[in-house]
Amino acid sequence: MTKIILASHHTMASGLKDTLNYIFPSDLEIADISAYLNNTPIEEELAAVIDPVDPADEILIFTDMPGGSVCQACAPYILKRPNTHLFAGMNLPLVLTLALQAQSGALDEAGIETAIAEARSQIVYVNASFSASDDDEEDE
């Protein structure tokens, strides 16, 4: 079984989970941790979600930004648990793609790298696209 954990500063994780459940209702176990909204240390919130998971099960942890305190709190789990994958800079295309791979049982390193590349390609400065199309129209 695969468990997905979305962890962020404030409520980004819960919002992404809500959106993910709307687009992709699945049987995957998805947890969200919205850090620093109460007085519970992030390490305790993570332990409450991760410790009950069977060590043989796969865990995908998505955090909001690399180098941030949430990602740093998650990092020790990739050393403690062999089937744990940590991703920083989560966005909907990345989480959705990897959730689909996990649900189909096709999650592997090549698929993960492809999903990351595809998620990066979804970040687009739309203004530049409009400028390019305006330039093309002027050339005609």
Salt bridges, closest charged atoms under 4 A:
GLU29 OE2 - LYS3 NZ 2.72
ASP32 OD1 - LYS17 NZ 3.48
GLU58 OE2 - HIS85 NE2 2.75
ASP64 OD2 - HIS9 ND1 2.69
